[in-house]
Amino acid sequence: MIELVRLLDPADVDEVRALDAAAREALRPARGGAVWLQEHPAPAAWPMPSERVWVAELDGLVVGFLRLALDGAVARVEHVYVRPECRELGFGDELLAAALEEARRAGCARLDAVALPGDRDTKNLYERAGVVARAIVLGVILSDPASSADASR
């Protein structure tokens, strides 16, 4: 079994787009998922400008990815996902370690990341790497009545 984490190659884009679509579908029913999806549309290009994308690979198959936006002093994990059947193998930890290393190398003072309410696995991933809550943002959607049922999720 050959495992590695590396930067996105143009040949990986279709596989990563498929993983991103699966990740987004999994987020839809989660608490806060509908709002997060509305506020974070799928990227138009991989990678976007000022962004680094790493992939996790197992025996030649892309099984996960992490998108990191670099914006001056702040690096942001835009999205991290590992196929459910490949979790618990350390890919999330390796992806996040690569992102933290890049943020330090880029001179960022802080790395921000989001875990949805109740997403204990993502929260644990971040906490293992020393990324801890510094604020909890609460909100309600007021402008779109159709999404108010999803706002509480």
N, CA and C atoms as an extended XYZ file, in Angstrom:
459
Properties=species:S:1:pos:R:3:atomname:S:1:resname:S:1:resid:I:1 pbc="F F F"
N         0.851       -1.175        0.000 N   MET     1
C         0.000        0.000        0.000 CA  MET     1
C         0.897        1.239        0.000 C   MET     1
N         0.753        2.067       -1.025 N   ILE     2
C         1.556        3.276       -1.149 CA  ILE     2
C         0.664        4.476       -0.840 C   ILE     2
N         1.034        5.232        0.210 N   GLU     3
C         0.287        6.401        0.651 CA  GLU     3
C         1.162        7.628        0.514 C   GLU     3
N         0.605        8.723        0.009 N   LEU     4
C         1.362        9.958       -0.011 CA  LEU     4
C         0.437       11.148       -0.094 C   LEU     4
N         0.963       12.291        0.332 N   VAL     5
C         0.280       13.575        0.212 CA  VAL     5
C         1.193       14.453       -0.621 C   VAL     5
N         0.626       15.068       -1.643 N   ARG     6
C         1.412       15.877       -2.570 CA  ARG     6
C         0.546       17.012       -3.102 C   ARG     6
N         1.213       17.987       -3.730 N   LEU     7
C         0.465       19.076       -4.353 CA  LEU     7
C        -0.347       18.557       -5.535 C   LEU     7
N        -1.446       19.211       -5.781 N   LEU     8
C        -2.330       18.886       -6.892 CA  LEU     8
C        -1.579       18.965       -8.208 C   LEU     8
N        -1.783       17.988       -9.036 N   ASP     9
C        -1.252       17.954      -10.396 CA  ASP     9
C        -2.441       18.203      -11.331 C   ASP     9
N        -2.241       18.871      -12.474 N   PRO    10
C        -3.370       19.086      -13.390 CA  PRO    10
C        -4.102       17.790      -13.762 C   PRO    10
N        -3.412       16.674      -13.768 N   ALA    11
C        -4.051       15.401      -14.103 CA  ALA    11
C        -5.033       14.942      -13.020 C   ALA    11
N        -4.953       15.537      -11.817 N   ASP    12
C        -5.823       15.151      -10.693 CA  ASP    12
C        -7.149       15.902      -10.668 C   ASP    12
N        -7.287       16.938      -11.472 N   VAL    13
C        -8.407       17.870      -11.312 CA  VAL    13
C        -9.761       17.164      -11.405 C   VAL    13
N        -9.955       16.281      -12.366 N   ASP    14
C       -11.261       15.615      -12.484 CA  ASP    14
C       -11.572       14.774      -11.245 C   ASP    14
N       -10.564       14.058      -10.735 N   GLU    15
C       -10.779       13.250       -9.523 CA  GLU    15
C       -11.099       14.132       -8.326 C   GLU    15
N       -10.406       15.253       -8.207 N   VAL    16
C       -10.633       16.146       -7.073 CA  VAL    16
C       -11.996       16.824       -7.188 C   VAL    16
N       -12.406       17.186       -8.392 N   ARG    17
C       -13.751       17.754       -8.571 CA  ARG    17
C       -14.820       16.742       -8.132 C   ARG    17
N       -14.619       15.474       -8.457 N   ALA    18
C       -15.576       14.435       -8.044 CA  ALA    18
C       -15.586       14.289       -6.527 C   ALA    18
N       -14.414       14.331       -5.895 N   LEU    19
C       -14.354       14.275       -4.435 CA  LEU    19
C       -15.028       15.495       -3.817 C   LEU    19
N       -14.801       16.668       -4.402 N   ASP    20
C       -15.412       17.888       -3.904 CA  ASP    20
C       -16.937       17.777       -3.984 C   ASP    20
N       -17.444       17.241       -5.079 N   ALA    21
C       -18.895       17.066       -5.223 CA  ALA    21
C       -19.429       16.104       -4.160 C   ALA    21
N       -18.707       15.019       -3.890 N   ALA    22
C       -19.121       14.069       -2.850 CA  ALA    22
C       -19.092       14.734       -1.480 C   ALA    22
N       -18.064       15.525       -1.231 N   ALA    23
C       -17.954       16.230        0.049 CA  ALA    23
C       -19.109       17.193        0.231 C   ALA    23
N       -19.435       17.925       -0.815 N   ARG    24
C       -20.527       18.891       -0.742 CA  ARG    24
C       -21.860       18.195       -0.518 C   ARG    24
N       -22.061       17.075       -1.160 N   GLU    25
C       -23.304       16.320       -0.970 CA  GLU    25
C       -23.414       15.820        0.472 C   GLU    25
N       -22.287       15.396        1.039 N   ALA    26
C       -22.281       14.922        2.428 CA  ALA    26
C       -22.561       16.064        3.406 C   ALA    26
N       -22.168       17.288        3.054 N   LEU    27
C       -22.396       18.444        3.932 CA  LEU    27
C       -23.841       18.932        3.922 C   LEU    27
N       -24.538       18.703        2.821 N   ARG    28
C       -25.884       19.267        2.657 CA  ARG    28
C       -26.801       19.003        3.849 C   ARG    28
N       -26.922       17.774        4.366 N   PRO    29
C       -27.841       17.534        5.485 CA  PRO    29
C       -27.255       17.878        6.869 C   PRO    29
N       -25.979       18.215        6.934 N   ALA    30
C       -25.337       18.495        8.226 CA  ALA    30
C       -25.807       19.830        8.787 C   ALA    30
N       -25.787       19.953       10.115 N   ARG    31
C       -26.111       21.240       10.746 CA  ARG    31
C       -25.167       22.301       10.212 C   ARG    31
N       -25.707       23.358        9.652 N   GLY    32
C       -24.899       24.435        9.093 CA  GLY    32
C       -24.412       24.157        7.682 C   GLY    32
N       -24.630       22.960        7.186 N   GLY    33
C       -24.120       22.573        5.876 CA  GLY    33
C       -24.695       23.383        4.733 C   GLY    33
N       -26.020       23.583        4.733 N   ALA    34
C       -26.652       24.329        3.638 CA  ALA    34
C       -26.124       25.759        3.579 C   ALA    34
N       -25.932       26.384        4.725 N   VAL    35
C       -25.419       27.749        4.764 CA  VAL    35
C       -23.976       27.781        4.289 C   VAL    35
N       -23.162       26.838        4.768 N   TRP    36
C       -21.751       26.784        4.352 CA  TRP    36
C       -21.667       26.613        2.840 C   TRP    36
N       -22.470       25.720        2.286 N   LEU    37
C       -22.445       25.485        0.842 CA  LEU    37
C       -22.843       26.732        0.066 C   LEU    37
N       -23.827       27.452        0.578 N   GLN    38
C       -24.271       28.682       -0.084 CA  GLN    38
C       -23.156       29.727       -0.068 C   GLN    38
N       -22.422       29.811        1.021 N   GLU    39
C       -21.382       30.822        1.173 CA  GLU    39
C       -20.044       30.410        0.565 C   GLU    39
N       -19.886       29.127        0.236 N   HIS    40
C       -18.627       28.607       -0.313 CA  HIS    40
C       -18.916       27.773       -1.561 C   HIS    40
N       -19.182       28.422       -2.674 N   PRO    41
C       -19.464       27.661       -3.902 CA  PRO    41
C       -18.247       26.861       -4.346 C   PRO    41
N       -18.489       25.858       -5.153 N   ALA    42
C       -17.393       25.052       -5.691 CA  ALA    42
C       -16.446       25.957       -6.462 C   ALA    42
N       -15.158       25.708       -6.370 N   PRO    43
C       -14.197       26.544       -7.083 CA  PRO    43
C       -14.399       26.462       -8.601 C   PRO    43
N       -14.176       27.578       -9.263 N   ALA    44
C       -14.275       27.611      -10.722 CA  ALA    44
C       -13.062       26.966      -11.364 C   ALA    44
N       -11.943       26.993      -10.653 N   ALA    45
C       -10.692       26.417      -11.169 CA  ALA    45
C        -9.961       25.745      -10.020 C   ALA    45
N        -9.153       24.776      -10.348 N   TRP    46
C        -8.322       24.076       -9.350 CA  TRP    46
C        -6.871       24.212       -9.745 C   TRP    46
N        -6.028       24.827       -8.954 N   PRO    47
C        -6.374       25.651       -7.802 CA  PRO    47
C        -6.793       27.052       -8.218 C   PRO    47
N        -7.481       27.729       -7.312 N   MET    48
C        -7.830       29.129       -7.528 CA  MET    48
C        -6.560       29.954       -7.306 C   MET    48
N        -6.514       31.190       -7.832 N   PRO    49
C        -5.348       32.045       -7.547 CA  PRO    49
C        -5.172       32.212       -6.036 C   PRO    49
N        -3.964       32.334       -5.581 N   SER    50
C        -3.630       32.476       -4.152 CA  SER    50
C        -4.072       31.270       -3.337 C   SER    50
N        -4.089       30.117       -3.945 N   GLU    51
C        -4.534       28.909       -3.261 CA  GLU    51
C        -3.550       27.775       -3.551 C   GLU    51
N        -3.399       26.910       -2.569 N   ARG    52
C        -2.624       25.671       -2.746 CA  ARG    52
C        -3.597       24.525       -2.481 C   ARG    52
N        -3.462       23.467       -3.265 N   VAL    53
C        -4.293       22.284       -3.075 CA  VAL    53
C        -3.379       21.075       -2.990 C   VAL    53
N        -3.587       20.299       -1.938 N   TRP    54
C        -2.868       19.038       -1.781 CA  TRP    54
C        -3.854       17.902       -1.970 C   TRP    54
N        -3.335       16.780       -2.440 N   VAL    55
C        -4.153       15.579       -2.563 CA  VAL    55
C        -3.522       14.471       -1.738 C   VAL    55
N        -4.378       13.599       -1.245 N   ALA    56
C        -3.947       12.376       -0.572 CA  ALA    56
C        -4.145       11.247       -1.570 C   ALA    56
N        -3.149       10.414       -1.702 N   GLU    57
C        -3.190        9.349       -2.698 CA  GLU    57
C        -2.924        8.009       -2.023 C   GLU    57
N        -3.698        7.025       -2.405 N   LEU    58
C        -3.539        5.661       -1.904 CA  LEU    58
C        -3.501        4.724       -3.102 C   LEU    58
N        -2.372        4.065       -3.271 N   ASP    59
C        -2.196        3.142       -4.399 CA  ASP    59
C        -2.599        3.762       -5.738 C   ASP    59
N        -2.204        5.020       -5.937 N   GLY    60
C        -2.449        5.688       -7.202 CA  GLY    60
C        -3.813        6.339       -7.343 C   GLY    60
N        -4.688        6.191       -6.359 N   LEU    61
C        -6.030        6.781       -6.403 CA  LEU    61
C        -6.087        7.984       -5.470 C   LEU    61
N        -6.591        9.099       -5.955 N   VAL    62
C        -6.763       10.286       -5.113 CA  VAL    62
C        -7.941       10.025       -4.182 C   VAL    62
N        -7.677       10.079       -2.875 N   VAL    63
C        -8.703        9.747       -1.879 CA  VAL    63
C        -9.068       10.930       -0.978 C   VAL    63
N        -8.406       12.064       -1.165 N   GLY    64
C        -8.712       13.222       -0.344 CA  GLY    64
C        -8.017       14.454       -0.878 C   GLY    64
N        -8.404       15.607       -0.322 N   PHE    65
C        -7.783       16.865       -0.731 CA  PHE    65
C        -7.925       17.893        0.383 C   PHE    65
N        -7.099       18.925        0.301 N   LEU    66
C        -7.200       20.086        1.183 CA  LEU    66
C        -6.896       21.305        0.337 C   LEU    66
N        -7.784       22.314        0.413 N   ARG    67
C        -7.583       23.598       -0.254 CA  ARG    67
C        -7.197       24.627        0.791 C   ARG    67
N        -6.082       25.321        0.551 N   LEU    68
C        -5.592       26.346        1.459 CA  LEU    68
C        -5.495       27.665        0.717 C   LEU    68
N        -6.185       28.693        1.234 N   ALA    69
C        -6.094       30.043        0.670 CA  ALA    69
C        -5.076       30.828        1.477 C   ALA    69
N        -4.186       31.505        0.777 N   LEU    70
C        -3.182       32.353        1.414 CA  LEU    70
C        -3.563       33.801        1.140 C   LEU    70
N        -3.820       34.542        2.212 N   ASP    71
C        -4.303       35.918        2.079 CA  ASP    71
C        -3.533       36.788        3.063 C   ASP    71
N        -2.351       37.213        2.683 N   GLY    72
C        -1.531       38.050        3.554 CA  GLY    72
C        -1.113       37.302        4.802 C   GLY    72
N        -1.510       37.813        5.954 N   ALA    73
C        -1.108       37.220        7.225 CA  ALA    73
C        -1.959       36.031        7.637 C   ALA    73
N        -3.009       35.754        6.881 N   VAL    74
C        -3.931       34.689        7.261 CA  VAL    74
C        -3.981       33.615        6.183 C   VAL    74
N        -3.854       32.376        6.625 N   ALA    75
C        -4.086       31.225        5.753 CA  ALA    75
C        -5.421       30.627        6.186 C   ALA    75
N        -6.216       30.179        5.220 N   ARG    76
C        -7.518       29.594        5.528 CA  ARG    76
C        -7.646       28.235        4.877 C   ARG    76
N        -8.014       27.237        5.677 N   VAL    77
C        -8.379       25.949        5.108 CA  VAL    77
C        -9.773       26.153        4.533 C   VAL    77
N        -9.865       26.153        3.225 N   GLU    78
C       -11.153       26.367        2.559 CA  GLU    78
C       -12.002       25.104        2.580 C   GLU    78
N       -11.346       23.954        2.460 N   HIS    79
C       -12.088       22.692        2.438 CA  HIS    79
C       -11.093       21.555        2.605 C   HIS    79
N       -11.471       20.589        3.399 N   VAL    80
C       -10.675       19.371        3.543 CA  VAL    80
C       -11.644       18.198        3.502 C   VAL    80
N       -11.248       17.146        2.788 N   TYR    81
C       -12.123       15.987        2.659 CA  TYR    81
C       -11.279       14.751        2.356 C   TYR    81
N       -11.650       13.649        3.008 N   VAL    82
C       -11.064       12.335        2.743 CA  VAL    82
C       -12.226       11.364        2.582 C   VAL    82
N       -12.143       10.511        1.571 N   ARG    83
C       -13.206        9.509        1.360 CA  ARG    83
C       -13.473        8.768        2.666 C   ARG    83
N       -14.731        8.506        3.001 N   PRO    84
C       -15.054        7.834        4.262 CA  PRO    84
C       -14.302        6.513        4.464 C   PRO    84
N       -14.149        5.720        3.415 N   GLU    85
C       -13.478        4.424        3.556 CA  GLU    85
C       -11.959        4.550        3.741 C   GLU    85
N       -11.419        5.766        3.584 N   CYS    86
C        -9.977        5.987        3.740 CA  CYS    86
C        -9.648        6.822        4.971 C   CYS    86
N       -10.651        7.086        5.788 N   ARG    87
C       -10.403        7.833        7.019 CA  ARG    87
C        -9.754        6.915        8.047 C   ARG    87
N        -9.201        7.493        9.054 N   GLU    88
C        -8.482        6.765       10.114 CA  GLU    88
C        -7.148        6.202        9.624 C   GLU    88
N        -6.684        6.649        8.451 N   LEU    89
C        -5.379        6.220        7.936 CA  LEU    89
C        -4.340        7.326        8.053 C   LEU    89
N        -4.743        8.488        8.552 N   GLY    90
C        -3.812        9.596        8.754 CA  GLY    90
C        -3.736       10.603        7.627 C   GLY    90
N        -4.551       10.426        6.592 N   PHE    91
C        -4.490       11.362        5.472 CA  PHE    91
C        -4.871       12.782        5.874 C   PHE    91
N        -5.922       12.933        6.671 N   GLY    92
C        -6.325       14.268        7.108 CA  GLY    92
C        -5.206       14.958        7.863 C   GLY    92
N        -4.546       14.220        8.750 N   ASP    93
C        -3.426       14.791        9.511 CA  ASP    93
C        -2.286       15.219        8.588 C   ASP    93
N        -1.977       14.403        7.587 N   GLU    94
C        -0.899       14.733        6.658 CA  GLU    94
C        -1.263       15.923        5.785 C   GLU    94
N        -2.498       15.974        5.326 N   LEU    95
C        -2.940       17.121        4.531 CA  LEU    95
C        -2.839       18.409        5.343 C   LEU    95
N        -3.304       18.365        6.578 N   LEU    96
C        -3.268       19.556        7.426 CA  LEU    96
C        -1.833       19.945        7.776 C   LEU    96
N        -0.962       18.973        7.993 N   ALA    97
C         0.453       19.274        8.268 CA  ALA    97
C         1.084       19.994        7.078 C   ALA    97
N         0.762       19.559        5.870 N   ALA    98
C         1.291       20.224        4.676 CA  ALA    98
C         0.785       21.664        4.604 C   ALA    98
N        -0.479       21.879        4.929 N   ALA    99
C        -1.049       23.225        4.903 CA  ALA    99
C        -0.399       24.122        5.953 C   ALA    99
N        -0.207       23.596        7.147 N   LEU   100
C         0.439       24.381        8.204 CA  LEU   100
C         1.871       24.748        7.818 C   LEU   100
N         2.586       23.816        7.242 N   GLU   101
C         3.961       24.086        6.806 CA  GLU   101
C         3.977       25.183        5.737 C   GLU   101
N         3.072       25.110        4.784 N   GLU   102
C         2.995       26.127        3.729 CA  GLU   102
C         2.632       27.486        4.309 C   GLU   102
N         1.697       27.532        5.255 N   ALA   103
C         1.307       28.803        5.877 CA  ALA   103
C         2.492       29.431        6.601 C   ALA   103
N         3.260       28.616        7.303 N   ARG   104
C         4.461       29.140        7.986 CA  ARG   104
C         5.470       29.655        6.972 C   ARG   104
N         5.706       28.871        5.917 N   ARG   105
C         6.674       29.246        4.880 CA  ARG   105
C         6.253       30.547        4.188 C   ARG   105
N         4.932       30.761        4.042 N   ALA   106
C         4.421       31.970        3.397 CA  ALA   106
C         4.418       33.174        4.345 C   ALA   106
N         4.805       32.968        5.599 N   GLY   107
C         4.861       34.064        6.560 CA  GLY   107
C         3.526       34.427        7.179 C   GLY   107
N         2.560       33.538        7.095 N   CYS   108
C         1.251       33.807        7.698 CA  CYS   108
C         1.364       33.809        9.223 C   CYS   108
N         0.606       34.674        9.856 N   ALA   109
C         0.585       34.758       11.309 CA  ALA   109
C        -0.459       33.834       11.920 C   ALA   109
N        -1.419       33.403       11.105 N   ARG   110
C        -2.530       32.618       11.635 CA  ARG   110
C        -3.071       31.696       10.547 C   ARG   110
N        -3.591       30.555       10.972 N   LEU   111
C        -4.326       29.662       10.087 CA  LEU   111
C        -5.721       29.506       10.648 C   LEU   111
N        -6.716       29.768        9.818 N   ASP   112
C        -8.120       29.623       10.212 CA  ASP   112
C        -8.728       28.415        9.504 C   ASP   112
N        -9.670       27.789       10.159 N   ALA   113
C       -10.369       26.637        9.592 CA  ALA   113
C       -11.770       26.599       10.198 C   ALA   113
N       -12.687       25.920        9.513 N   VAL   114
C       -14.072       25.827        9.978 CA  VAL   114
C       -14.457       24.365       10.123 C   VAL   114
N       -15.104       24.063       11.229 N   ALA   115
C       -15.758       22.769       11.428 CA  ALA   115
C       -17.220       23.073       11.711 C   ALA   115
N       -18.100       22.402       11.017 N   LEU   116
C       -19.531       22.637       11.220 CA  LEU   116
C       -19.983       22.124       12.588 C   LEU   116
N       -21.070       22.672       13.124 N   PRO   117
C       -21.582       22.201       14.416 CA  PRO   117
C       -21.832       20.689       14.374 C   PRO   117
N       -21.305       19.997       15.345 N   GLY   118
C       -21.518       18.558       15.430 CA  GLY   118
C       -20.541       17.729       14.621 C   GLY   118
N       -19.658       18.355       13.851 N   ASP   119
C       -18.685       17.610       13.045 CA  ASP   119
C       -17.449       17.330       13.889 C   ASP   119
N       -17.602       16.371       14.786 N   ARG   120
C       -16.556       16.025       15.741 CA  ARG   120
C       -15.279       15.538       15.045 C   ARG   120
N       -15.400       14.798       13.945 N   ASP   121
C       -14.203       14.295       13.258 CA  ASP   121
C       -13.327       15.432       12.743 C   ASP   121
N       -13.946       16.438       12.121 N   THR   122
C       -13.172       17.571       11.612 CA  THR   122
C       -12.600       18.382       12.759 C   THR   122
N       -13.382       18.601       13.793 N   LYS   123
C       -12.886       19.337       14.963 CA  LYS   123
C       -11.700       18.604       15.582 C   LYS   123
N       -11.785       17.284       15.695 N   ASN   124
C       -10.675       16.507       16.254 CA  ASN   124
C        -9.434       16.604       15.369 C   ASN   124
N        -9.617       16.557       14.057 N   LEU   125
C        -8.497       16.698       13.128 CA  LEU   125
C        -7.766       18.006       13.400 C   LEU   125
N        -8.512       19.095       13.462 N   TYR   126
C        -7.897       20.393       13.698 CA  TYR   126
C        -7.221       20.454       15.061 C   TYR   126
N        -7.874       19.963       16.080 N   GLU   127
C        -7.306       20.040       17.427 CA  GLU   127
C        -6.032       19.219       17.562 C   GLU   127
N        -5.946       18.072       16.879 N   ARG   128
C        -4.703       17.273       16.915 CA  ARG   128
C        -3.521       18.075       16.396 C   ARG   128
N        -3.783       19.006       15.479 N   ALA   129
C        -2.720       19.824       14.892 CA  ALA   129
C        -2.527       21.143       15.640 C   ALA   129
N        -3.268       21.357       16.724 N   GLY   130
C        -3.129       22.587       17.493 CA  GLY   130
C        -4.024       23.719       17.016 C   GLY   130
N        -4.921       23.451       16.082 N   VAL   131
C        -5.867       24.455       15.601 CA  VAL   131
C        -7.093       24.365       16.516 C   VAL   131
N        -7.298       25.410       17.311 N   VAL   132
C        -8.386       25.374       18.293 CA  VAL   132
C        -9.316       26.568       18.098 C   VAL   132
N       -10.511       26.470       18.642 N   ALA   133
C       -11.502       27.542       18.514 CA  ALA   133
C       -10.980       28.811       19.163 C   ALA   133
N       -11.105       29.910       18.442 N   ARG   134
C       -10.776       31.222       18.998 CA  ARG   134
C       -12.004       32.101       18.994 C   ARG   134
N       -13.070       31.650       18.314 N   ALA   135
C       -14.355       32.348       18.299 CA  ALA   135
C       -15.401       31.356       17.814 C   ALA   135
N       -16.604       31.518       18.278 N   ILE   136
C       -17.731       30.735       17.778 CA  ILE   136
C       -18.699       31.744       17.181 C   ILE   136
N       -18.987       31.591       15.898 N   VAL   137
C       -19.841       32.525       15.184 CA  VAL   137
C       -21.242       31.934       15.104 C   VAL   137
N       -22.210       32.690       15.556 N   LEU   138
C       -23.608       32.271       15.527 CA  LEU   138
C       -24.358       33.162       14.550 C   LEU   138
N       -25.397       32.650       13.946 N   GLY   139
C       -26.154       33.475       13.015 CA  GLY   139
C       -27.454       32.820       12.618 C   GLY   139
N       -28.284       33.597       11.965 N   VAL   140
C       -29.536       33.122       11.409 CA  VAL   140
C       -29.710       33.796       10.058 C   VAL   140
N       -30.226       33.055        9.089 N   ILE   141
C       -30.456       33.601        7.757 CA  ILE   141
C       -31.785       34.358        7.779 C   ILE   141
N       -31.766       35.630        7.414 N   LEU   142
C       -32.964       36.461        7.431 CA  LEU   142
C       -33.475       36.791        6.035 C   LEU   142
N       -32.612       36.757        5.037 N   SER   143
C       -32.982       37.268        3.723 CA  SER   143
C       -33.635       36.249        2.803 C   SER   143
N       -33.560       34.975        3.107 N   ASP   144
C       -34.107       33.971        2.206 CA  ASP   144
C       -34.981       33.003        3.005 C   ASP   144
N       -36.302       33.215        3.041 N   PRO   145
C       -37.197       32.373        3.833 CA  PRO   145
C       -37.101       30.900        3.466 C   PRO   145
N       -36.801       30.588        2.216 N   ALA   146
C       -36.721       29.178        1.796 CA  ALA   146
C       -35.593       28.466        2.505 C   ALA   146
N       -34.530       29.199        2.892 N   SER   147
C       -33.393       28.539        3.532 CA  SER   147
C       -33.471       28.618        5.052 C   SER   147
N       -34.501       29.246        5.634 N   SER   148
C       -34.558       29.381        7.082 CA  SER   148
C       -34.648       28.036        7.778 C   SER   148
N       -35.252       27.048        7.150 N   ALA   149
C       -35.299       25.714        7.755 CA  ALA   149
C       -33.901       25.112        7.804 C   ALA   149
N       -33.076       25.422        6.790 N   ASP   150
C       -31.719       24.904        6.758 CA  ASP   150
C       -30.774       25.683        7.666 C   ASP   150
N       -31.126       26.916        8.009 N   ALA   151
C       -30.233       27.745        8.808 CA  ALA   151
C       -29.980       27.147       10.176 C   ALA   151
N       -30.937       26.412       10.712 N   SER   152
C       -30.762       25.847       12.047 CA  SER   152
C       -29.970       24.543       12.005 C   SER   152
N       -29.711       24.045       10.829 N   ARG   153
C       -28.969       22.785       10.717 CA  ARG   153
C       -27.519       22.995       10.986 C   ARG   153
